[in-house]
């Protein structure tokens, strides 16, 4: 792999203030003045300022990575604060980019922060990546992971990868000259809905800190050209058992992205590739949605409606509207508990899982079945503001 300092300006130096700030680096023979100047010259692009992006950006900024680019289009939400440590309660409602840049500048005024308030897409990824040395992927969905991978392969930029779910995490480095890419490990995305998002399945708040710090460590090792980076290795983290395992990865010579005869020569439609369009809310379901206000009015009138809650028991304990609890995963085995003659309204947290439940029930022969639009979050917003949201 080419060093990341080939274009380092000859006049690049450290001020006395910077020497004092980075003194604990400078006295390490593996870093020293030369390594710290490499860090100052480096340009790292962080995809996302969320769970992984927070510790990643904070530690890279503290270490003196000269230019930090951040791509994010979201705003800070209360549910972020359990893990996205770069944001505070006062930032709720603010763009994550502004919140993150403010904290980073306050921590290290020598940083050059570049903000990209946009959704990463096939239209902008190649141009964005060309301006940076290393790409650090802090995304939480499969379309963007494949997009980041392919853009890194096409631009020749290493992809420092991390992912998290509940108590488990992964980390690796993809798309280097000699190492595998993400497609070598996962040639095809999982079926839509098979892997729940963090919003649906949850994540231990500390876990993204653990994985994000590993990503930051790997970025710094690449910049310094020191140590044994996670190229050709997938690090598996089990925080519940506090165990780390490693899988050896090989470059697939037939990989469509990085193989000997690549067929992916340009960025594609990654939503379509991952089969997401039309999957979360099929047409036959969207026509049978019921708004929370209508359900409340009909329940108040005493109408015989079977309210089906397809969330998990621990979610039901947080808040509920008194529905019958049958988790989505148990529905096929418990469908005989439902009365085909009754009108059924299914709900979950936001409406995604219940849309799948409605689709399943209609295929099973249920005719009078509706999806509660927006789920229990919409109920809390528009019917019962005293209900807790999660």
C-alpha positions as CSV (number, residue, x, y, z in Angstrom):
1,X,0.0,0.0,0.0
2,X,1.3,3.4,-0.9
3,X,2.2,5.6,2.1
4,X,-0.3,8.4,2.9
5,X,2.4,11.1,3.1
6,X,3.6,11.2,-0.5
7,X,1.8,14.5,-1.1
8,X,2.8,15.9,2.3
9,X,3.8,19.6,2.0
10,X,7.5,20.1,2.5
11,X,6.9,23.0,4.8
12,X,4.5,21.1,7.1
13,X,5.6,21.6,10.7
14,X,4.3,21.5,14.2
15,X,3.9,24.7,16.3
16,X,5.1,24.8,19.9
17,X,1.5,24.5,21.0
18,X,1.1,21.4,18.9
19,X,4.3,19.9,20.1
20,X,3.1,20.3,23.7
21,X,-0.4,18.9,22.8
22,X,1.0,15.8,21.1
23,X,4.0,15.3,23.4
24,X,2.9,11.8,24.5
25,X,2.9,10.8,20.9
26,X,6.2,12.5,20.1
27,X,8.1,10.6,22.8
28,X,7.0,7.3,21.3
29,X,9.5,5.9,18.8
30,X,6.7,4.4,16.7
31,X,5.2,7.9,16.2
32,X,7.8,10.7,16.9
33,X,7.9,13.9,15.0
34,X,7.7,12.1,11.6
35,X,4.6,10.2,12.6
36,X,2.8,13.2,14.0
37,X,3.5,15.1,10.8
38,X,2.0,12.2,8.9
39,X,-1.1,12.5,11.1
40,X,-1.3,16.2,10.5
41,X,-1.1,15.7,6.7
42,X,-3.7,12.9,6.6
43,X,-7.2,13.4,5.3
44,X,-9.8,11.0,6.8
45,X,-13.4,10.9,5.8
46,X,-15.9,9.6,8.4
47,X,-19.2,8.3,7.0
48,X,-21.7,9.2,9.7
49,X,-21.5,11.1,13.0
50,X,-23.5,8.6,15.0
51,X,-22.7,5.7,17.2
52,X,-19.4,4.6,15.5
53,X,-18.7,8.1,14.1
54,X,-18.7,9.7,17.5
55,X,-15.7,7.9,19.1
56,X,-14.0,7.6,15.7
57,X,-14.0,11.3,15.1
58,X,-13.2,12.2,18.7
59,X,-10.1,10.0,18.9
60,X,-8.9,10.9,15.4
61,X,-9.3,14.5,16.2
62,X,-7.5,14.2,19.6
63,X,-4.7,12.3,17.9
64,X,-4.1,15.1,15.5
65,X,-5.5,13.8,12.2
66,X,-5.1,17.0,10.3
67,X,-8.2,17.0,8.1
68,X,-11.4,15.3,9.2
69,X,-14.3,15.0,6.8
70,X,-17.7,14.0,8.1
71,X,-20.7,13.0,6.0
72,X,-24.1,13.1,7.7
73,X,-27.5,14.5,7.0
74,X,-29.3,13.6,10.2
75,X,-30.3,15.6,13.3
76,X,-29.6,14.7,16.9
77,X,-32.4,12.8,18.6
78,X,-32.9,11.9,22.3
79,X,-32.5,8.2,21.4
80,X,-29.0,8.9,20.1
81,X,-27.7,10.1,23.4
82,X,-27.3,6.6,24.9
83,X,-24.3,5.9,22.6
84,X,-23.5,8.9,20.4
85,X,-21.1,10.5,22.8
86,X,-20.1,13.5,20.6
87,X,-23.6,14.9,21.1
88,X,-25.3,16.3,24.2
89,X,-28.8,16.9,25.4
90,X,-28.6,20.5,24.3
91,X,-27.9,19.3,20.8
92,X,-31.2,17.6,20.3
93,X,-32.8,18.9,17.1
94,X,-29.5,20.2,15.7
95,X,-27.8,18.8,12.7
96,X,-25.3,16.1,13.8
97,X,-22.7,17.7,11.6
98,X,-22.8,21.0,13.4
99,X,-22.9,19.4,16.8
100,X,-19.9,17.1,16.0
101,X,-17.8,19.9,14.4
102,X,-18.4,22.1,17.4
103,X,-17.1,19.4,19.9
104,X,-14.2,18.6,17.7
105,X,-13.1,22.2,17.3
106,X,-13.5,22.8,21.0
107,X,-11.3,19.7,21.7
108,X,-8.6,20.5,19.1
109,X,-8.6,23.9,17.4
110,X,-5.8,22.7,15.0
111,X,-8.2,20.4,13.2
112,X,-9.5,21.1,9.7
113,X,-13.1,20.0,9.8
114,X,-14.9,19.5,6.5
115,X,-18.7,19.1,6.8
116,X,-20.7,17.4,4.1
117,X,-24.4,17.8,4.9
118,X,-25.7,15.2,2.5
119,X,-26.7,11.6,2.1
120,X,-23.9,9.6,0.6
121,X,-25.1,8.3,-2.7
122,X,-23.9,6.9,-6.0
123,X,-24.0,10.4,-7.4
124,X,-21.5,11.9,-4.9
125,X,-19.4,9.1,-3.4
126,X,-16.6,9.0,-5.9
127,X,-16.1,12.8,-5.9
128,X,-16.1,12.9,-2.1
129,X,-13.7,9.9,-1.7
130,X,-11.1,11.3,-4.1
131,X,-10.3,14.1,-1.7
132,X,-9.4,11.8,1.2
133,X,-6.7,9.2,2.0
134,X,-8.8,6.9,4.1
135,X,-12.5,6.2,4.4
136,X,-13.9,5.2,7.8
137,X,-17.4,3.6,7.5
138,X,-19.7,4.2,10.4
139,X,-22.9,3.5,8.7
140,X,-25.7,1.2,9.9
141,X,-27.4,-0.1,6.7
142,X,-26.4,-2.5,4.0
143,X,-27.0,-0.3,0.9
144,X,-24.5,2.3,2.2
145,X,-22.0,-0.4,3.2
146,X,-22.0,-1.8,-0.3
147,X,-21.8,1.8,-1.7
148,X,-18.8,2.7,0.5
149,X,-17.1,-0.6,-0.4
150,X,-17.5,-0.1,-4.2
151,X,-16.5,3.5,-4.1
152,X,-13.4,2.7,-2.1
153,X,-12.4,0.0,-4.6
154,X,-13.0,2.3,-7.5
155,X,-11.0,5.2,-6.0
156,X,-8.3,3.0,-4.4
157,X,-9.0,4.2,-0.9
158,X,-8.9,1.8,2.2
159,X,-12.2,1.2,3.9
160,X,-11.9,1.0,7.7
161,X,-15.1,-0.9,8.5
162,X,-17.1,-1.4,11.7
163,X,-20.6,-2.6,12.5
164,X,-22.6,-3.2,15.6
165,X,-25.8,-4.9,16.8
166,X,-26.9,-5.5,20.4
167,X,-23.8,-6.9,22.1
168,X,-21.8,-7.8,19.0
169,X,-19.5,-5.9,16.7
170,X,-17.2,-6.4,13.7
171,X,-14.2,-4.6,12.4
172,X,-11.8,-4.9,9.5
173,X,-10.0,-3.0,6.7
174,X,-11.3,-3.6,3.2
175,X,-10.4,-2.5,-0.3
176,X,-6.6,-2.3,0.0
177,X,-4.5,-3.4,-2.9
178,X,-3.7,-6.8,-1.6
179,X,-6.6,-7.4,0.8
180,X,-10.2,-8.4,0.3
181,X,-13.2,-6.0,0.0
182,X,-16.5,-6.1,1.7
183,X,-18.0,-8.1,-1.2
184,X,-15.4,-10.8,-0.8
185,X,-16.9,-11.4,2.7
186,X,-20.5,-10.7,1.9
187,X,-21.1,-11.2,-1.9
188,X,-24.8,-10.7,-1.5
189,X,-26.8,-8.7,1.1
190,X,-29.2,-10.5,3.4
191,X,-32.9,-10.6,2.6
192,X,-34.6,-7.4,3.5
193,X,-35.8,-7.5,7.1
194,X,-33.7,-10.5,8.2
195,X,-31.2,-8.3,10.1
196,X,-33.0,-5.8,12.3
197,X,-31.7,-2.3,12.6
198,X,-30.4,-0.9,15.9
199,X,-33.7,1.0,16.2
200,X,-35.5,-2.3,16.0
201,X,-33.1,-4.6,17.8
202,X,-31.2,-2.3,20.1
203,X,-27.6,-1.9,20.8
204,X,-25.5,-1.7,24.0
205,X,-24.5,2.0,24.3
206,X,-20.9,1.2,25.0
207,X,-20.4,-1.2,22.1
208,X,-20.1,1.5,19.3
209,X,-17.4,3.1,21.6
210,X,-15.5,-0.1,21.6
211,X,-15.8,-0.7,17.9
212,X,-15.3,2.9,17.0
213,X,-12.1,3.1,19.0
214,X,-10.8,0.0,17.1
215,X,-11.6,1.7,13.8
216,X,-9.7,4.8,14.9
217,X,-6.8,2.7,16.0
218,X,-6.7,1.1,12.5
219,X,-6.9,4.4,10.8
220,X,-3.9,5.7,12.8
221,X,-1.9,2.5,12.1
222,X,-2.6,3.0,8.3
223,X,-1.4,6.6,8.5
224,X,1.7,5.8,10.4
225,X,2.4,2.6,8.4
226,X,3.0,0.8,11.7
227,X,1.8,-2.5,13.2
228,X,-0.3,-5.2,11.7
229,X,-3.6,-3.7,10.4
230,X,-6.8,-5.6,10.1
231,X,-6.3,-6.3,6.4
232,X,-7.4,-9.9,5.6
233,X,-8.8,-10.3,9.1
234,X,-12.3,-9.9,10.5
235,X,-12.4,-9.1,14.2
236,X,-15.5,-10.3,15.9
237,X,-16.4,-8.7,19.2
238,X,-18.8,-10.3,21.8
239,X,-19.2,-7.7,24.5
240,X,-21.5,-9.8,26.6
241,X,-18.8,-12.5,27.0
242,X,-16.0,-10.0,26.4
243,X,-14.4,-12.2,23.9
244,X,-12.6,-11.4,20.7
245,X,-12.3,-13.8,17.8
246,X,-10.7,-13.4,14.4
247,X,-11.5,-14.8,11.0
248,X,-9.0,-14.9,8.2
249,X,-10.3,-13.4,5.0
250,X,-9.0,-13.9,1.5
251,X,-9.3,-11.8,-1.6
252,X,-11.8,-13.5,-3.9
253,X,-10.3,-13.6,-7.4
254,X,-13.8,-13.8,-8.8
255,X,-15.1,-10.8,-6.8
256,X,-17.2,-8.5,-9.0
257,X,-15.7,-5.5,-7.4
258,X,-12.0,-6.2,-6.6
259,X,-11.4,-9.5,-8.5
260,X,-9.2,-10.1,-11.5
261,X,-12.0,-9.3,-13.9
262,X,-14.3,-6.9,-12.1
263,X,-17.8,-6.4,-13.5
264,X,-18.6,-3.4,-11.1
265,X,-17.0,-0.5,-12.9
266,X,-19.4,2.1,-11.7
267,X,-21.6,2.7,-8.8
268,X,-25.1,1.2,-9.0
269,X,-28.5,1.6,-7.3
270,X,-27.8,0.1,-3.9
271,X,-31.3,0.3,-2.6
272,X,-32.4,-1.9,-5.4
273,X,-29.4,-4.1,-5.0
274,X,-30.3,-4.8,-1.4
275,X,-33.9,-5.4,-2.4
276,X,-35.3,-2.6,-0.1
277,X,-37.6,-0.8,-2.5
278,X,-41.1,-2.0,-2.0
279,X,-40.1,-4.5,0.7
280,X,-40.8,-2.6,3.9
281,X,-44.4,-1.7,2.9
282,X,-45.8,-3.7,0.0
283,X,-48.5,-2.1,-2.0
284,X,-51.2,-4.4,-0.7
285,X,-50.3,-3.3,2.8
286,X,-50.1,0.4,2.3
287,X,-53.7,0.5,1.1
288,X,-54.8,-1.0,4.5
289,X,-53.1,1.4,6.9
290,X,-55.1,2.9,9.7
291,X,-54.2,6.2,11.4
292,X,-53.8,6.3,15.2
293,X,-56.6,8.8,15.5
294,X,-59.1,6.5,13.8
295,X,-58.1,3.5,16.0
296,X,-58.6,5.6,19.1
297,X,-62.0,6.8,18.0
298,X,-63.2,3.3,17.1
299,X,-61.9,1.8,20.3
300,X,-63.6,4.6,22.3
301,X,-66.9,3.7,20.5
302,X,-66.5,0.1,21.8
303,X,-66.0,-1.4,18.4
304,X,-64.8,-5.0,18.4
305,X,-61.2,-4.6,17.0
306,X,-58.4,-7.0,17.7
307,X,-55.3,-4.9,18.4
308,X,-52.3,-7.1,17.6
309,X,-48.9,-6.0,19.1
310,X,-46.0,-7.7,17.2
311,X,-43.2,-6.2,19.3
312,X,-41.1,-8.1,21.8
313,X,-42.1,-8.6,25.4
314,X,-39.5,-6.2,26.8
315,X,-40.8,-3.5,24.4
316,X,-44.4,-4.2,25.6
317,X,-43.1,-3.6,29.2
318,X,-41.9,-0.1,28.2
319,X,-45.2,1.0,26.9
320,X,-48.3,-0.5,25.3
321,X,-51.9,0.3,24.3
322,X,-53.3,-2.9,25.7
323,X,-53.1,-5.0,22.6
324,X,-52.6,-8.7,22.4
325,X,-48.9,-9.5,22.3
326,X,-47.6,-11.9,19.6
327,X,-44.1,-11.1,18.6
328,X,-43.5,-11.1,14.8
329,X,-41.2,-14.0,14.9
330,X,-43.8,-16.1,16.7
331,X,-46.7,-15.1,14.5
332,X,-46.5,-18.0,12.0
333,X,-46.7,-20.6,14.9
334,X,-49.4,-18.7,16.7
335,X,-51.6,-17.6,13.9
336,X,-54.3,-20.0,15.0
337,X,-54.9,-17.7,18.0
338,X,-56.4,-15.1,15.7
339,X,-60.0,-15.0,14.6
340,X,-60.3,-14.6,10.8
341,X,-63.8,-13.1,11.3
342,X,-62.5,-10.2,13.4
343,X,-61.0,-6.9,12.2
344,X,-57.3,-6.8,13.2
345,X,-55.1,-3.8,13.6
346,X,-51.4,-4.7,13.9
347,X,-48.8,-2.4,15.3
348,X,-45.2,-2.3,16.4
349,X,-42.8,0.5,17.3
350,X,-42.8,2.4,14.0
351,X,-44.9,0.4,11.6
352,X,-42.2,-1.6,9.8
353,X,-42.6,-5.0,11.5
354,X,-46.4,-4.7,11.7
355,X,-46.4,-4.1,7.9
356,X,-44.7,-7.4,7.5
357,X,-47.2,-9.0,9.9
358,X,-50.1,-7.6,7.9
359,X,-48.6,-8.9,4.7
360,X,-48.2,-12.4,6.2
361,X,-51.8,-12.4,7.6
362,X,-53.3,-11.4,4.3
363,X,-51.4,-14.2,2.6
364,X,-52.7,-16.5,5.3
365,X,-56.3,-15.6,4.4
366,X,-57.1,-12.8,6.7
367,X,-59.2,-10.1,4.9
368,X,-59.9,-7.4,7.5
369,X,-56.4,-6.6,8.7
370,X,-54.7,-3.1,8.9
371,X,-51.3,-1.8,9.8
372,X,-51.2,1.0,12.4
373,X,-49.4,3.8,10.5
374,X,-46.4,5.0,12.5
375,X,-46.9,2.4,15.2
376,X,-46.8,3.2,18.9
377,X,-44.5,6.2,18.3
378,X,-47.3,7.9,16.4
379,X,-49.8,6.9,19.2
380,X,-47.5,8.6,21.7
381,X,-47.1,11.7,19.5
382,X,-50.8,12.2,18.5
383,X,-53.0,10.3,20.9
384,X,-51.3,10.0,24.3
385,X,-48.3,12.4,24.8
386,X,-47.8,11.0,28.3
387,X,-46.7,7.7,26.9
388,X,-42.9,7.1,26.9
389,X,-41.2,6.8,23.6
390,X,-38.1,4.6,22.9
